[in-house]
Amino acid sequence: MENQGFKVSILASGSTGNSLYIESPQKRILVDAGLSGKKITQLMSEIDRSPQDLDAILVTHEHRDHIHGVGVLARKYHLDVYANEKTWQAMDTMIGTVKTEQKFVFGMGQTLTLGDLDIESFGVSHDAADPQFYRFHKDGRSFVMLTDTGYCSDRIRGIIQNADAYLLESNHDLNMLRMGAYPWSLKQRILGDRGHLSNEDGALVATDVIGSRTKAIYLGHLSKENNLIELAHMTMVSTLKEHDIDPERQVQVHDTSPESATPLFSL
């Protein structure tokens, strides 16, 4: 049974940097590398892994908290990098030189097969060139990552239904953001359709997409200034309960950190 599924660790998630690690018997992949190469190496060591074991990096969009270490890691470890055309255009000058033979276009709405993993891409609503996130499939099991979106359309809800586990955005608490020190223009950006999901919005998405297979939700991309882990967790748990979803027996809610990796979990 060990070889049938795959394993995931959220190495870092938050407004200061994002990176996710996924491995199957055949492939080891990073999704985003929004921290320094040194920090990502440290985070991978927390789960007894090393960047030299990686095969590829997938990029969701060109914001710095998602691409900071992409170029460094690609050059040092000769990694293939996948992004859609507009994201490549937006980030090309930001990540430094990456050899042509390491650069691959992974278009939105397509499915990419890397070894024994099928990776489905889907577009989101965020203020980047052409942001996309991913659903990973193997042997009837799947993992969805959805952060950095201002809202979750019915189309996206359909694509991400009934995964075994999710990384879902819980970026901000609405009251903390509204009362906080951010300038109004930045608050408008975060609250807008091309911003980020609040704790409440992320929790409502969860209640819509959880299915009979779903066992875990990881809360991602928490704002350092406009959220608290306890608030995000409490909002998700209470919302699940309101929708008759048991957050202990049915679906486990897990926190993530911008500073430390979650333990590897198996699907």
C-alpha positions in Angstrom: 0.0 0.0 0.0 2.9 2.4 0.7 3.6 2.9 -3.0 0.1 3.7 -4.0 -0.3 7.2 -2.7 1.9 10.3 -2.3 3.1 12.5 0.5 2.9 16.3 1.1 4.4 18.9 3.4 3.6 22.5 3.5 7.1 23.8 3.9 6.0 27.4 4.5 2.7 29.3 4.0 2.1 33.0 4.8 2.4 36.5 3.5 6.2 36.3 3.9 6.8 33.2 1.8 5.2 30.1 0.4 6.5 26.7 -0.7 4.9 23.2 -0.8 6.7 19.8 -1.2 5.1 16.8 -2.8 6.6 13.4 -3.4 5.5 10.2 -5.0 7.5 7.0 -5.6 8.7 8.5 -8.9 8.8 12.3 -8.4 9.7 15.0 -5.9 8.3 18.4 -6.6 8.2 21.9 -5.1 5.2 24.2 -5.7 6.5 27.7 -5.4 9.8 28.7 -3.7 9.0 32.0 -2.1 11.9 32.0 0.3 15.6 32.0 0.0 17.3 28.9 -1.2 19.0 28.6 2.2 15.6 28.8 4.0 14.0 26.2 1.7 16.9 23.9 2.3 16.4 24.3 6.1 12.7 23.7 5.8 13.2 20.5 3.7 15.7 19.2 6.3 12.9 19.4 8.9 11.2 16.6 6.9 14.5 14.8 6.2 14.5 15.9 2.5 17.0 17.9 0.5 16.7 20.1 -2.6 19.1 17.9 -4.5 16.4 15.2 -4.4 14.0 17.4 -6.3 12.9 16.9 -9.9 11.0 20.1 -10.6 9.4 23.4 -9.4 5.9 24.4 -10.3 5.0 28.1 -10.1 1.6 29.4 -9.3 2.3 33.1 -10.0 5.0 35.7 -10.1 4.6 37.5 -6.7 7.8 37.5 -4.7 6.5 35.5 -1.8 6.1 32.6 -4.3 9.2 32.9 -6.5 12.0 34.3 -4.4 14.1 31.2 -4.5 13.0 29.7 -7.8 16.0 30.8 -9.9 18.6 30.0 -7.2 17.3 26.5 -6.7 16.8 25.8 -10.4 20.4 26.8 -11.2 22.0 25.1 -8.3 20.2 21.8 -8.6 19.4 21.8 -12.4 15.7 21.7 -11.8 13.0 21.9 -14.4 10.6 24.8 -13.8 6.9 24.9 -15.0 4.7 27.9 -15.3 2.2 29.2 -17.7 3.2 31.6 -20.5 2.2 34.9 -18.9 3.7 33.9 -15.6 7.0 33.2 -17.4 6.9 36.6 -19.0 6.2 38.3 -15.7 8.8 36.5 -13.7 11.6 35.9 -16.2 13.6 39.0 -15.2 12.9 38.5 -11.5 14.4 35.0 -11.1 17.6 35.5 -13.0 18.9 33.2 -15.8 17.4 29.8 -16.1 18.6 27.6 -19.0 16.1 27.2 -21.8 16.1 23.5 -21.5 14.9 23.8 -17.9 11.9 26.1 -18.7 8.6 24.5 -19.4 5.2 26.0 -20.2 2.3 24.5 -18.2 -0.9 26.1 -19.5 -3.9 26.9 -17.5 -6.7 24.3 -17.6 -4.3 21.6 -18.6 -3.2 18.4 -17.0 0.5 17.7 -16.7 1.9 14.2 -16.1 5.2 14.0 -14.2 6.1 10.4 -13.6 3.2 8.8 -11.7 1.6 12.1 -10.8 -1.2 13.9 -12.8 -1.3 17.6 -12.1 -4.4 19.6 -13.0 -4.1 23.4 -13.3 -6.9 25.9 -12.8 -7.1 29.7 -12.9 -7.8 31.8 -9.9 -8.8 35.5 -9.3 -5.7 37.3 -8.1 -3.8 40.4 -9.1 -1.0 38.6 -10.9 -0.4 38.1 -14.7 -2.1 34.7 -15.0 -2.3 33.0 -11.6 -3.1 29.2 -11.4 -3.2 26.6 -8.7 -3.1 22.8 -8.8 -4.8 19.6 -8.0 -2.5 16.5 -7.7 -3.9 13.1 -8.6 -2.5 9.6 -8.1 -4.3 6.2 -7.7 -7.7 7.8 -7.1 -6.3 10.1 -4.4 -5.9 13.9 -4.7 -4.6 17.0 -3.0 -5.7 20.5 -3.8 -3.9 23.8 -3.1 -5.9 27.0 -3.3 -4.5 30.2 -1.9 -4.1 33.7 -3.4 -7.6 34.2 -4.8 -10.1 37.0 -4.1 -13.0 34.7 -4.5 -13.8 31.0 -5.3 -16.1 30.7 -8.3 -18.5 27.9 -9.0 -16.1 26.7 -11.7 -13.3 26.4 -9.2 -15.5 24.8 -6.6 -16.4 22.1 -9.2 -12.7 21.5 -10.1 -11.7 21.0 -6.5 -14.6 18.9 -5.2 -14.0 16.0 -2.8 -10.2 15.9 -2.6 -8.5 13.8 0.1 -6.8 16.9 1.6 -6.7 20.7 0.9 -4.5 23.6 1.5 -7.0 26.5 1.6 -6.5 30.2 2.1 -7.4 31.8 5.4 -5.5 35.1 4.7 -7.1 37.6 7.1 -9.7 38.3 9.8 -12.0 40.9 8.4 -12.1 43.0 11.6 -8.4 42.9 12.1 -7.9 44.0 8.5 -10.5 46.8 8.6 -9.2 48.1 11.9 -5.5 47.6 11.1 -2.7 50.0 10.0 -2.7 49.1 6.3 -3.6 52.1 3.9 -7.1 52.0 2.6 -5.9 51.2 -1.0 -4.1 48.1 0.2 -7.1 47.0 2.3 -9.3 47.4 -0.8 -6.9 45.3 -2.8 -6.9 42.5 -0.2 -10.7 42.6 0.2 -11.3 42.8 -3.6 -12.1 40.0 -6.1 -8.5 39.8 -7.0 -7.2 39.8 -3.5 -7.3 37.1 -0.8 -9.8 34.9 0.9 -10.7 35.8 4.5 -11.0 33.3 7.3 -14.8 33.3 6.7 -14.6 33.0 2.9 -12.1 30.1 3.1 -14.2 28.3 5.6 -17.3 28.6 3.4 -15.4 27.2 0.5 -14.4 24.3 2.6 -18.0 23.5 3.5 -18.9 23.5 -0.2 -16.1 21.3 -1.5 -15.6 18.7 1.3 -16.7 15.3 0.3 -16.7 11.7 1.5 -13.0 11.3 0.7 -11.9 14.5 2.5 -9.8 13.9 5.7 -7.7 17.1 6.2 -7.7 20.8 5.6 -4.6 22.9 6.1 -5.1 26.6 6.6 -2.8 28.6 4.4 -1.4 32.0 3.6 -2.2 33.7 6.9 -1.4 37.4 7.0 1.2 38.3 9.6 -0.5 41.6 10.3 -4.2 40.9 9.8 -4.7 37.4 11.3 -4.0 35.0 14.1 -3.6 31.3 13.9 -6.1 30.8 16.6 -8.7 33.0 14.9 -8.3 31.2 11.5 -8.5 27.8 13.2 -11.5 28.7 15.3 -13.4 30.2 12.3 -12.8 27.1 10.2 -13.8 24.7 13.0 -17.0 26.6 13.9 -18.1 27.0 10.3 -17.6 23.3 9.7 -19.7 22.5 12.8 -22.5 24.9 11.6 -22.6 22.9 8.4 -22.8 19.6 10.2 -19.2 18.6 9.3 -17.4 17.1 12.3 -13.9 18.7 12.6 -12.7 15.9 14.8 -14.0 12.6 13.4 -14.6 13.6 9.8 -12.1 16.3 8.7 -9.0 17.3 10.7 -8.1 21.0 10.6 -4.4 21.8 10.6 -2.4 25.0 10.9 0.6 26.0 8.8 3.5 28.3 9.4 5.7 30.7 7.4 8.7 29.5 9.5 8.4 25.7 9.9 7.3 22.8 7.8 4.3 20.6 8.5 5.1 16.9 9.0 4.9 14.9 5.9 1.4 13.4 5.5 0.4 10.5 3.3 -2.5 10.4 0.9 
